[in-house]
Amino acid sequence: MNRKWSWMARLKARICDERGISLMEVLAVIAIMAIIAPVLTSTLVTGQKIFTKQTAETQFREDADYVTTRIMNEFYSTPFDEVTSCLDGSCVTIINSMEAAFNEVENQNKDSDSPDSYYDPIQEDKGAETETKKIFIEGKQIKIQKSGTDNDGTETLEVPSGFIGNPDGKPIFRVTCTSETASSSCQSGTIELVFNLQNDRTVETMQLESRFGF
């Protein structure tokens, strides 16, 4: 108990002491802070940069996955007859130009029970009713322009990240036909998406690639 009261008495005397601290103590504190402050600042700045980079990369992947899924849905949700791409690889167009029809054919079978004719399924040109879906980049966003469908117009796939041209010259949309053809259109093949994304939160960009068949 005596020790406790002695310790409290010394603490009270120290608090009430108006002599302050010496110049040497001030200089020692300044010297120590001058050594520690740059290390702490550098650690905080590095940690903030790493966190920002990781957050941006996560956002890049989520945005690229969303856009890729939407493009795949446009390919698989409706029938189409051919796919074309721009020469510079900046767009791809899905074209539905044919429709099913039936051609009446005379039945060569003379059996009395057989009908005089039957209908053979054929493909006919839809003419002015051709449906198209053009997927392209405008204003750093992926857009889908539809015509000849029930919901004509242009839809923007809005995401936080921006889509920019690839610095290595790779096409954004690259269509590869299953069989070699003289024309630029394909009935089947693969499409490769090469997205180069940027974000206002970081100066770094990220290139992501995806591929699927049609």
FENRA-V622778 format. One record per backbone hydrogen bond with DSSP energy under -1.0 kcal/mol. CO is the residue of the C=O (numbers start at 1). NH is the residue of the N-H. If there is no record, write none. Layout:
co = [CO,CO]
nh = [NH,NH]
//
This chain:
co = [1,2,3,4,5,6,7,8,9,10,11,12,22,23,24,25,26,27,28,29,30,31,32,33,36,37,38,39,40,41,42,43,44,45,46,47,48,49,50,51,52,53,54,55,56,57,58,59,60,61,62,63,64,65,66,67,68,69,70,71,72,73,82,83,84,86,89,91,92,93,94,95,95,96,97,99,101,103,105,111,116,118,120,122,124,126,127,131,132,133,134,135,136,140,141,142,143,144,145,146,147,153,155,156,162,166,172,174,176,186,188,189,190,191,192,193,195,196,197,198,199,206,208,210,212]
nh = [5,6,7,8,9,10,11,12,13,14,15,16,26,27,28,29,30,31,32,33,34,35,36,37,40,41,42,43,44,45,46,47,48,49,50,51,52,53,54,55,56,57,58,59,60,61,62,63,64,65,66,67,68,69,70,71,72,73,74,75,76,77,95,186,93,89,173,86,135,84,133,81,82,131,126,124,122,120,118,114,107,105,103,101,99,129,130,96,147,94,145,92,143,163,138,157,136,155,134,153,132,146,144,158,198,169,194,192,190,83,178,214,176,212,174,210,208,164,206,162,202,197,195,193,191]
//
